[in-house]
Amino acid sequence: MALKAVQFFRDVRTEAKKTTWPSRKETLQTTGIVLAMVVITAIFFLTVDQIIGAGMRALFGVGS
């Protein structure tokens, strides 16, 4: 059992050495893209929600 654990951690270490990490510039770029998409998506859903709300208020005559 202990032998399998030792081999497992050796394999993990070997695979971790193969990992390539993004540069700082790449990380900042992808973070910026993600944040921009979050803002765009939030604005989209806010707009759709307002349109549906206005439609419901017009249809049922309730709300302000």
N, C-alpha and C positions, 0 to 999 in steps of 0.2 A: 504494500500500500504506500509506504513512504517513498519507495523507488519511483512509483508512478507520479507522485506529487513532484519529486525532484525533476523528473523528465518533463513534466508539464511546465514547470517554471522555466526550465531551459528553453523549451519551445517558445514560450511567451516572450522571453528575452530576445531570442533569435528573430521572431517576427516583429517585435518592437523596433529593432535596429533597421528593418526594411522600410519603416514608416517615413514618408516624406512630409514634412510640415510646410504649410504655406508661409510665404514671406509676410512681413508686417504689412507691406503694401497690398498684397492680395487679400489679407484678412480685413483690412480697412475697406477695400473696395467691395468685397462681398457683404460685409456688415452694412455698408451704406446702401447697397442694393436691397438687402432684406428690409431695412428700415423704410426705404422709399416705398417698397411694395406693401408694407404694413399700412403706411399712411394712405396710399392709394386705395387699398382694400377698405379701410375704415371709412374713407370719404364715400366710396361707392355704396357701402351698406347703409351709411347714414342717409344718403340721398334716396335710396330705394325705400328705406323705412319711412322717410318723410312723405314720399309719394304714396305709399300704401296707406299711411295714416291719414293723409288728406283725402284719399279716396274713401276710406271708411267713414270719416267724419261727414263727407258729402253724401254718402249713401245712407247712413243711419241718422245723420243730423245730431250727433252727440259730440261732446268734447269741446275744447276751445281752440 
